[in-house]
Amino acid sequence: MSSRRLWLWPIVLLAAVSLTLFAGFYLADSDHGVGGYFHFQSDMITDALPSLAAMIAAVLGIVITVVSIIVQLSSERYTGVAQMFLRDKVNVAVMAYFVVACVCGVWLSMAVKSTFVPQVAIVAMLVFTTLGLVVMLPYFAYVFRFLEPSSIVARIREQAVDTVEAAVTTADAARAVASQGEVLAAMEELTDITSNSISGKDKIIASRAVDALKDFVVGYLTHKASAPTAWFAIGPTIRDNPDFVAMDPESLRDLETRRTWVEWKALRQYLGIYNEAQGAMPDINYLVAIDTRYVGEAAAAKGDREVVRLVFRFMNSYLRATINAKAVRTAYNVLNQYRLLVEAMIKRGEDEIALEAVGHMIYYGRTSYDLQLGFITETVAYDVGALCELAHSHRGGEQLLGQFLELDQPLRAKRQEGGLIGIRKAQVKLACFYLAAGAEPLAQRIADDMRGEPADRLKAIREQLERVESKDFWEIIDRGRNFEFMPAGQRRQMSTFFGYLADNVA
């Protein structure tokens, strides 16, 4: 909201209406005009001036009482609100204005003499009192807006960004180290807001706090390259933090060497939020995965491979927690963000990181299958297949294909019948893509891997894929696309591919 709308127009409107009404009533009775009002007489105003001073003091009391109650209620829910309120320039200015007006009123009450009336001082005090009265309404509106949860979240994020920008751009190493505690406190404060919001089922505020952490880290990555060396060492103001104290000393040294303690701490906050939201508010899990991906993409854009690898480690931790909780739908959505992050790596030419990430996806696909979470395994299969298609469009992706074909290798001996058909359908879909793209040797490689499949299973796979004619799934899903759908050109290649397996089907 603009300052004019919040402050100027309400003050002008209230003052204009009040003074216009008074002037109208006054002129209806007065024969001296408006100018006669300002001819003050000492014997007539000696009682009025102390009342004027008392009035502005009463207004100050009302303002302090109302504001104190509101701030106290907010402080019970969000830590640090009182300090934030007292640091705000507008709040300090309004309180200072009332204090100054009260002091002026007290002194003015004793300034009138029988032979002297301070006309200018009296008019000034009238203006002070009038402004103090009409400013109450817009000030209360400002305070309510100031203490809205979304405003608190935005203000914490802005303060954290300002602090970290000052720390990483200063040449004073001592100042940079001293700022570490403020940055860490801001991250933990946002986490507390998220946790309280999750407990109170307040998804909107929880989402904004999660996004604020992401915005902070992305902004930090922009200025990270200019930070002094001392900033990347874990200083005395944060070394006793529980997250750092619990770490192995070698791991702490790795954070310092890799210059990733800020990102690690922020992502560690995300992991705590993720675990807390499991079951209670799964939408927050999706948002954490989305924002973690954004951090990874921002780090890749800055060439910070250490942060990218750190992001993948936390994405892996999300998947582990999700699989352990057997939250299939959450895993489905998190894997979507995982795949998108790997796609970003492929597009940037980070083939090594992409291969490592796909290897992790394969691992979690197998783990899910062992826990009888076959749908997660199938999701991994289709996601890896999509990555193979993207990699082929960029640079070939034969290594990714090799990993894809290994997904079901250890699983076949465990449960040969059922469950694995989804993986095979994903591989057939990829083979048809290769054929449509003119990469017949890669499609032949998939066919060679499938030669041991029973003929009835291959027949069922083909029939099921041929029945899928719409890209839209029959339910509302976040991905918005049916796994088994193939464009017309790709679908036409099924005859060629299954021709490779004619001996099995016969």
Buried (B, 14 or more C-beta within 10 A) or exposed (E): EEEEEBBEEBBEEBBEEEEEEEEEEBBEEEEEEEEEBEEBEEEEBBEEBBEBBBBBBEBBEEBEEBBEEBBEEBBEBBBBBBEBBEEBEBBEEBBEBBEEBBEBBBEBBEEBEEEEBBEEBBEBBEEBBBBBBBBBEBBBBBBEEBBEBBBBBBBBBBBBBEBBBBBBEBEEBEBBBBBBBBBBBBBBBBBBBBBBBBEEEBBEBBBBBBBBBBBBBBBBBBBBEEBBEBBBBBBEBBEEBEBBEEBEEEEBEBBEEBBBBBBBBBBBBBBBBBBBBBEEBBEBBBBBBBBBBBBBBBBBBBEBBBBBBBBBEBBBBBBBBBBEBEBBBBBBBBBBBBBBBBBBBBBBEBBEBBBBBBEBBBBBBBBBBEEEBBBBBBBBBBBBBBBBBBBBEEEEBBBBBEBBBEBBEEBEEEEEEEBBBBBBBBBBBBBBBBBBBEBBEBBBBBBEBBEEBEEEBBEBBBEBBEEBEEEEBEEEBEBEEBBBBBEEEBBEBBEBBBEBBEEBBE
